[in-house]
Amino acid sequence: MKGKKSRIQIRANELIKPIDQQIMMCDSREETLLFACILLEKAKTIFEANLGKSGRREIFSMKMGDER
């Protein structure tokens, strides 16, 4: 059904709310970029803990769809 969100979409929206709030608390471009670096490092740690070093490397070496 179009317009109906899946449970995964609903949960993703719940999980992103605190991150969006933190972004809004950043006072400058530098703080926003610092926060992005922290998020990347945390993502790296999560991927490695769940997929192992080679799995993490595979994820981080993939080309992102929005690259040109």
N, C-alpha and C positions, 0 to 999 in steps of 0.2 A: 504494500500500500504506500503510495507516495505521500510524503509529509509526515509519516509516522517514524519516530526515531527508534532505533534498536536499543536494546539494553546496553550495548557497548558504547553507543553514541551518548546515551544519557550518562553513563559512568564517566566517560572521557570528559564531558562537560563539567561534571562535579569535581573531577581531579584537577582540571585546569583553572578553576576559580581562584584558589590561593596563589597560583603562579601569576595570574593576571593582576591580582591585588598587589603582589610584590612589585611587578613591573610599574604599576601606577605610583608606587611609593618612591621610585627612582627619581632623583632631583635633577639629573643631568644625563647627557648622552654618555658620558664616561661611566656613570653608575649603571646605566642600562646595559652597556657593553660588558662591564664587570659581572653583572648578574647573568648575562648570557654565557660568559665563560664559566661561571660557577655551575650553571645548568648543564653545559656540555660535559664538564668534568664529572658531575653526578651521574649523567646518562652513561658515560663511559664505565663508571664503577658498577652501575646496575646491569648493563649488558654483560660485562665481564663476569660478574657474580652469577648470572643466570645462564650465560652461553659459553663461558670460558674465554680464554684469551683469543683463540682463533676465531670464535664466533663474533666477538666484539670487533676484531680487526675486519672481518668480512662486512659487518654492518657499517662501520665507519669508512670503509673503502668504496662503498657503493656510491654511484653517482645519484644525486638527488634529482627528482623529476623537474624541478623548477630552474635548474642550471641552464645557462645558454651558452 
